């Protein structure tokens, strides 16, 4: 009882202290309110002063603008007067030029007439001399002629003379008529010129009068506008004053309402705080402990519905914030400048030639810029100049003529958005798409471009984007431990004798006869190991169709697993097929060793079989391994699998650059798709957040079904004609001398079949056929004799 009394006294003392603190806090709040009100009043007075100053400044600016307008008007009037004077001078000069030209024309006409008169006189003299000569010749002829011939000659000459006189008369009449017409035309032109001048003078007088009227009308309109502006300004000032008064009144009312609401809110919050405190005390009193299998110890019982925060021992609070800051710095301040620098270097070296060639779907050689530029097009003389085309229409025309200019960014945006939300093996869709659109021409380019797109879109942009949202979404043990194991699987899958293709061929070679015996001793093999033509056809089919069968198998796996993912969406997550884990499958005492061992083996097998042959599959298998064997949550398994699948492409990229050439990297096409991947990766984590874990799981099931179904359909359509769906080279890249030595020593490989072996095989086959026929005939005779009995000769 004494203890209870002491506790009650302590509680009473605490309550009194709380009351005193509350009273002091209320007094402080009232003082703060008064100070805030005084500050607000001062601010309002300062605002009023500033408004008055602004009004004065506006009035001064209006007066200055009026003065400037008047000055501009005067300057314009002066310029117009100067233009008029210049026009008058120009017209006078034009008239003088016209008079000079007329005088020069008259002089030239007179000189031309004199020259024509001289030529006519010379022609007359020549004609008279010719006539005199002709007369002499005629006289000589006539002296030789008889009288009758002379009479005929005289008559002929008289007729010719009359004809010439008639022609001269007609020419004279035509000349007179032409002169009369010329005079009439000159008189008509003079009359027209006079009429034109009169019309011009009348038009000028009319235009001057009209201009004066327009100027007067403009001045009147400006005066009216100025008066209207002043009236509007006065009305606006009055309305502004009314609005200010209304706003001031509303502010005061709002302040009173806010104060009342704040008091109510404070009371409500205090009541809620007290209720929460009471509940917390009750929970502490009723707290129980339970055994945690992951930690291996007794811990406080958790309410998993309330505990929505991600728990992971990889990060503390400071590390979490530092990773987010680093991701945003890289994403916004480092990657865009680096991309701009690469574009600038390309432009400095080759201009926009290679970009425009890729937009047009063409190739581009590095020596194209050395070719001479074509001559500029010159329009024909007096040809109409074409109308200028707006930039918008030019852009639309260019996009319509070059569809790759929007296909490249669209592919980048789709890869950045969808492939960073769900791990769905983008190589299955990208490689057929690149070859069908003729983005790439060779298999090496197709594999390299698909690998680079996955690495840049998900391994770089997607990694920093998800880290910017929350780095606790990543399972670091999977990222930095399982990914190198996948690289090792890829490296083994590209070694000669250890690749998936070589092992299949080895199985085919060794399933016919015992390697320790001679194959010719076995009649069931026809005395020969195998037909070399059949072997060539088998190896060719293997090289061409192996990756097609692998893509078909992966597509079927995706379609089947889409149903499991859909069921997982209904039961709360794919990790609920196994034991759900909150720490990424890591428990004390190596209790999850078996699960991690299974994941390591499966990841190595994925790199060896799928990544080495078709360049995809790591992300899908990583998701299912993390979810089903390690029990990782869906919202953490998805981004981890996305980044694992993208980082697995580092090994193919390095191998391609080392064994082929760095120059074969299609970086121009990659640079065109980078902006779309950047924007898509930026929005992908936030689209995932809108969907939530169940939404991500449901849509992942839909995407698995769609992508897997499309892959199966495309592969089946091509396998119908025994064709490969994607032209990809799956041969080994390199060999290891130790591996080659072991296979040579331990694996039996018979000698190659020669022409002699074929001839011997044919001989043995024919001999065995004859022996079989003879044995069959003997058996038939024995059967007939046994059935009919002995036969006697008579």
Secondary structure, 3 states (H helix, E strand, C coil): CHHHHHHHHHHHHHHHHHHHHHHHHHHHHHHHHHHHHHHHHHHHHHHHHHHHHHHHHHHHHHHHHHHHHHHHHHHHHHHHHHHHHHHHHHHHHHHHHHHHHHHHHHHHHHHHHHHHHHHHHHHHHHHHHHHHHHHHHHHHHHHHCCHHHHHHHHHHHHHHHHHHHHHHHHHHHHHHHHHHHHHHHHHHHHHHHHHHHHHHHHHHHHHHHHHHHHHHHHHHHHHHHHHHHHHHHHHHHHHHHHHHHHHHHHHHHHHHHHHHHHHHHHHHHHHHHHHHHHHHHHHHHCCCEEEECCCCEEEECCCCCCCCCCCCCCCCHHHHHHHHHHHHHHHHHHHHHHHHHHHHHHHHHHCCHHHHHHHCCCCCCCCHHHCCCCCCCCCCCCCCCCCCCCHHHHHHHHHHHCCHHHHHHHHHHHHHHHCCCCCCCCHHHHHHHHHHCCCCCCHHHHHHHHHHHHHHHHHHHHHHHHHHHCHHHCCHHHHHHHHHHHHHHHHHHCECCCCHHHHHHHHHHCCCCCCCCCHHHCHHHCCCCCCHHHHHHHHHHHHHHHHHHHHHHHHHHHHHHHHHHHHHHHHCCHHHHCCCCCCCCCCCCCCCHHHHHHHHHHHHHHHHHHHHHHCCCHHHHHHHHHHHCCCCCHHHHHHHHHHHHHHCHHHHHHHHHHHCCHHHCCHHHHHHHHHHHHHHHHHHHHHHHHHHHHHHHHHHHHHHHHHHHHHHHHHHHHHCCCCCCCCCCCCCCECCHHHHHHHHHHCCCCCCCCHHHHHHHHHHHHHHHHHHHHHHHHHHHHHHHHHHCCCCCC
